[in-house]
């Protein structure tokens, strides 16, 4: 949402570009967190697959 004039909220002025850049930074951080989480999840899924394979081998012995 873009504003033509600064918003006045309880006596403080908010500069719209600052609001947008803060939002962009937050989105960027969330994307980074999501990427790190997905990477960790993939590593854990690989470990689970390896353990399932070992269990299958032990059952078949």
C-alpha positions as a Python dict, from the first residue, in 0.01 Angstrom:
ca = {
    (1, 'X'): (0, 0, 0),
    (2, 'X'): (152, 332, -105),
    (3, 'X'): (67, 665, 55),
    (4, 'X'): (104, 1010, -98),
    (5, 'X'): (157, 1178, 240),
    (6, 'X'): (313, 1049, 563),
    (7, 'X'): (66, 887, 802),
    (8, 'X'): (28, 1042, 1142),
    (9, 'X'): (-41, 787, 1413),
    (10, 'X'): (-58, 911, 1772),
    (11, 'X'): (176, 1199, 1694),
    (12, 'X'): (439, 994, 1507),
    (13, 'X'): (493, 1017, 1134),
    (14, 'X'): (562, 699, 941),
    (15, 'X'): (748, 733, 615),
    (16, 'X'): (590, 491, 364),
    (17, 'X'): (922, 391, 199),
    (18, 'X'): (1052, 295, 543),
    (19, 'X'): (742, 81, 604),
    (20, 'X'): (787, -90, 269),
    (21, 'X'): (1160, -152, 317),
    (22, 'X'): (1096, -293, 665),
    (23, 'X'): (832, -522, 514),
    (24, 'X'): (1071, -629, 237),
    (25, 'X'): (1341, -706, 494),
    (26, 'X'): (1095, -915, 694),
    (27, 'X'): (985, -1105, 384),
    (28, 'X'): (1350, -1166, 293),
    (29, 'X'): (1417, -1300, 645),
    (30, 'X'): (1114, -1528, 626),
    (31, 'X'): (1229, -1660, 288),
    (32, 'X'): (1574, -1729, 434),
    (33, 'X'): (1422, -1908, 735),
    (34, 'X'): (1198, -2111, 503),
    (35, 'X'): (1495, -2211, 286),
    (36, 'X'): (1700, -2316, 589),
    (37, 'X'): (1406, -2512, 731),
    (38, 'X'): (1345, -2691, 401),
    (39, 'X'): (1717, -2777, 374),
    (40, 'X'): (1712, -2918, 729),
    (41, 'X'): (1394, -3113, 653),
    (42, 'X'): (1551, -3268, 342),
    (43, 'X'): (1855, -3376, 545),
    (44, 'X'): (1627, -3535, 807),
    (45, 'X'): (1420, -3708, 538),
    (46, 'X'): (1741, -3854, 393),
    (47, 'X'): (1838, -3986, 739),
    (48, 'X'): (1492, -4143, 779),
    (49, 'X'): (1520, -4310, 437),
    (50, 'X'): (1863, -4450, 528),
    (51, 'X'): (1730, -4586, 859),
    (52, 'X'): (1429, -4742, 685),
    (53, 'X'): (1665, -4910, 440),
    (54, 'X'): (1881, -5046, 724),
    (55, 'X'): (1571, -5175, 906),
    (56, 'X'): (1458, -5346, 587),
    (57, 'X'): (1799, -5511, 549),
    (58, 'X'): (1793, -5633, 911),
    (59, 'X'): (1444, -5779, 865),
    (60, 'X'): (1552, -5962, 550),
    (61, 'X'): (1862, -6116, 711),
}
